[in-house]
C-alpha cells in the first residue's frame, strides 16, 4: 500500500480542498458572472419596459377620453353638430355670430378639460363630415379662440383619408409635422358619430406633445450607455434617449438584424435589444451596449478575485501555522513511540511537549499514561507468571488424590457386582468429567466450572458415604462467570471431607457463590 507521511498528506489535502477549487472557480466565474449580470439586466429591463408601457398607456387613455367628452357634454356635442350642418362663412355676420356663441362655450369647455386632464395635449382639431369641406376647426391650449384653417395647408388631407378608412372603435396614432404649433407633437385621430342618428359626424384630432415620452423615460434610471427608442404603430420614431439616436433607431428599425440572444451590432459594437409593446400599439426598445455589461462583470469579477485571493491567503497563513504545530507535535509523538520499540532498551524520553491543540495534547497525555501503565503491567505480568508457575506445581500435586481414586474404583467394582448399572454409569460419567476438567489446558477457570467439578467429586463420595454425606451448591449467574485459578476450591472441599466426619452422624457441605459490591463502589 502506498503510504504518505503527514506532511505530504496535509499538503495534498490543502491543494485538493482549496487550491483546485480556487483555480476552477477563478476560471469559470468570469463567464458565469457576465451571464448572471446579463440575466439580471434582462429581468430589470423587462420590469422597466412594462412600467414605461403602463405610463404611456395611461397618457394615451387620458387623451382618448377627449374623444368621448361630447357624449356627456352638450356644449361639445352642439359645436360638432353645428359646424357639421352649417357652412361657416366669416363674411356672413348672421351665421358667424351664432357660430361665435357656440364656439365660445366650446372653447371654454375644452380649455377646462385640458387644464384638468392631460397636460401634454397641445390642441384639438375637428373636421366635419358634411359641411365646411376642406376646412378644420383647431383650438390650441394657449389660444383664445377656435381657428378656422385650410385642411390642405395644414397638411391634414392625407391623415384625414387614413382616418376615414378605420372603424369607429379604432384610433390612429402617428407623427405629424403641423404648421399651427411650434411644439413637436404626435396625432391621435378618431371618428365620432352623431348621437341621435348614429351616423358619422366628423373627425377629431388631438395634438399631443412628444415631451410626454421624455418625461416618462426621465423617471427611470437607465443603465450607463443604454438608450430607449419609442416608435409609433407605423414604425416612425417618436423618441430616442441616447445621443446616437439615428444609429439606435436605424438598428431597431431593422429587426432582422437582431440575433436569437437579443443582441445586434451597431457600428461594430454589440448591443442587447429588449422590446415591449403597449395597448395603443406604440413600441418601446431598450438598448444596452455589451461594453456596459462587460465593464460591470469585470468590476464584479475583480472584487470576486480579490475576495478569493484574500481568503486563500488567510487560509494559507492559518494552514501554515497549523502545519507547523502539527508537524512539531507529531514529530515528538513519533520520537516518543520509537523510543519504546523492542530494539531500543533505553527509554530516555519521559514526556511529550504540549502543542496547544487539544487533541494532540490528549494524545500526548494518553501516551505518558500508557507508558506508566505498560511499565506497571510488565511488573505485574512478571509477578503473575511466577505465581502461576507455583500454583501449577501445587495443582499438579492436588489434582486427584490417589486414595480417592482407589476408593472410587472399589466403589465401581461393587456397583458392577450388584449389577446396579444406573449408579455405575453415573459414577463413571462423573469420574470422566473430573479427568476431563483436570486435563484441560490453561491455569484459569470460572467459579461455575469449578463448582461443577466439585459436584462430580461429591457425587462419587456420596456413593461411599450414602446418607451420611449431604451437599448443596448455590451459584448466582453473575458470580458463576468470575475467573479463578483452576482447582482453587476442590482442595478445600476434600479437606472438609477428610476432617469433617466426627462420628457416624454424617455431615453437610454447602457452597454458595454470590457477588457483593466493593467497598465504596
Secondary structure, DSSP 8 states (H G I E B T S, - for coil): -----HHHHHHHHHIIIIIHHHHHHHHHHHHHHHHHHHHHHHHHHHHHHHHHHHHHHHHHHHHHGGGGGGGT-HHHHHHHHHHHHS---TT-HHHHHHHHHHHHHHHHHHHHHHHHS-TTEEEEEEEESSSSTTEEEEEETT-SS-EEEEHHHHT-HHHHHHHHTS-TT--EEEE---SS-SS-EEEEEEEEE-TTT-SEEEEEEEEEETHHHHHHHHTS---TT-EEEEE-TTS-EEEE-SS-HHHHHHHHH-GGG--TTSEEEETTEEEEEEEEE-TTS-EEEEEEEHHHHHHHHHHHHHHHHHHHHHHHHHHHHHHHHHHHHHHHHHHHHHHHHHTTSTT------------S-HHHHHHHHHHHHHHHHHHHHHHHHHHHHHHHHHHHHHHHHHSS-HHHHHHHHHHHHHHHHTT-HHHHHHHHHHHHHHHHHHHSSSSEEEHHHHHHHHHHHHHHHHHHHGGGEEEEEEE-HHHHT-EEETTSSHHHHHHHHHHH--STT-EEEEEEE-----TT-
